[in-house]
Amino acid sequence: MPSRTIAIVVPRYGVQSAGGAEMLAQGVAERLAASGDRVSVLTTCARDHFTWANHYRPGTETIRGVTVRRFPVDPRDHDAGFASIQERISRGSGISPEEEKRWIGGSVHSAPLYDFIRSDRGRFDCIIFLPYLFGTTWAGSAVAPEKSLLVPCLHDEPYARLGIFREMFDRVRGVIFNSRPERELARRLFGTEDARAAVAGMGFEARRRYRPGRFRRKVGLKTPFLLYAGRREAGKNTPLLVEYVRIFRKGNPARPLSLVLLGTGDVRIPPECADGILDAGYVDEDLKHDGYAASLALCQPSVNESLSIVLMEAWLAGTAGLVNGRCAVTADHCARANGGLAFRDYYEFEECIHLLLERRGLREALAAGGRRYAETEYSWGASLARYREAFDRFGV
């Protein structure tokens, strides 16, 4: 198998509070490097994805076998006009092509990073950019489009309907998706043809040991609980989940149910639920996986997913999934795996909870189906094989 020289461009890398795209970039980079490819990560000096302030020193370091080059972030100027454009995009209002360019110009950029791609493009067989929404992907992929592959982590959201992103999807050499529904979304939005598209995803591995009792002792719970893991914000529907659990607890006092929230971001817990909705904050990886194993189900209420890392991790821990039926990706995973239940409103959410509480056999069957699916469809062996098939298809 011939080795390739690959660059991966991502706005942040190797940070503690990494999102799904950063975790995907790191996982793919490390596994490709371990399998014999020469992999470099090109990223910025930023750590915080809200301020994008330069935190790390520019330069090169090696992280777990991967060469990481950091470049300083360009100064950003967000005036009132930019805020107005951002607000109109988020509510789905039309904006002009000039306003689209102004908006993406206010994203995270690094001129030194683009200069490096321009001067060193000949060293790389391909340059992989992710995710689609950031300036480093939009501007960076335009420097050497003939070598650029896009891993978009695409969601069905107003930003995806901007003309600048249709142009970006059209100009790159190929697009690699995380799931079949994400690929179908790109077909609908951009007409991405099959010759330039592939589905690869990422890989997951079960832990050697899960200790559900340790997690229960840590959070002080003996009753059944749902687990949420990830960014706590409106875009992930965390407030909706909190409200659904509040209503369930009020309407079903004889059926104890708690909710444990893991991750970063602010969360407002209703005072009447202080004993049953627990904010455990950011925890280490071992404790998070113990939490999966201890929970009644992993609840993923978000509709903006291209893969859902936490769902795969929970399945490998032997736990059923509970997902938002309005998310094509997670609903498709659960249907194909027979690994979870889906809700589209509160009434369906309540019925799902009753089923999970009452039918242990159902919970076990869903967990087993999800684990088989994660082990076969989203192992690292399967994912890397699909990446290499994509490289061959795109002539890399």
HELIX and SHEET records of a PDB file:
HELIX    1   1 GLY A   20  ALA A   34  1                                  15    
HELIX    2   2 ALA A   80  SER A   90  1                                  11    
HELIX    3   3 PRO A   97  GLY A  105  1                                   9    
HELIX    4   4 ALA A  111  ASP A  120  1                                  10    
HELIX    5   5 ARG A  121  ARG A  123  5                                   3    
HELIX    6   6 GLY A  135  GLY A  140  1                                   6    
HELIX    7   7 PRO A  145  LYS A  147  5                                   3    
HELIX    8   8 PRO A  158  ARG A  161  5                                   4    
HELIX    9   9 GLY A  163  ARG A  171  1                                   9    
HELIX   10  10 ARG A  180  PHE A  190  1                                  11    
HELIX   11  11 ASP A  194  ARG A  196  5                                   3    
HELIX   12  12 PRO A  212  VAL A  219  1                                   8    
HELIX   13  13 ALA A  234  LYS A  236  5                                   3    
HELIX   14  14 THR A  238  GLY A  251  1                                  14    
HELIX   15  15 PRO A  271  CYS A  273  5                                   3    
HELIX   16  16 GLU A  285  ALA A  294  1                                  10    
HELIX   17  17 ILE A  309  LEU A  316  1                                   8    
HELIX   18  18 ALA A  328  ALA A  337  1                                  10    
HELIX   19  19 TYR A  346  GLU A  358  1                                  13    
HELIX   20  20 ARG A  360  GLU A  377  1                                  18    
HELIX   21  21 TRP A  380  ARG A  393  1                                  14    
SHEET    1   A 8 GLY A  59  ILE A  63  0                                        
SHEET    2   A 8 VAL A  66  PHE A  71 -1                                        
SHEET    3   A 8 ARG A  38  THR A  44  1                                        
SHEET    4   A 8 THR A   5  VAL A   9  1                                        
SHEET    5   A 8 CYS A 126  PHE A 129  1                                        
SHEET    6   A 8 SER A 148  LEU A 150  1                                        
SHEET    7   A 8 GLY A 174  PHE A 177  1                                        
SHEET    8   A 8 ALA A 197  VAL A 199  1                                        
SHEET    1   B 6 ILE A 277  GLY A 281  0                                        
SHEET    2   B 6 SER A 258  LEU A 262  1                                        
SHEET    3   B 6 PHE A 225  ALA A 229  1                                        
SHEET    4   B 6 ALA A 297  GLN A 300  1                                        
SHEET    5   B 6 GLY A 321  ASN A 324  1                                        
SHEET    6   B 6 GLY A 340  PHE A 343  1                                        
END                                                                             
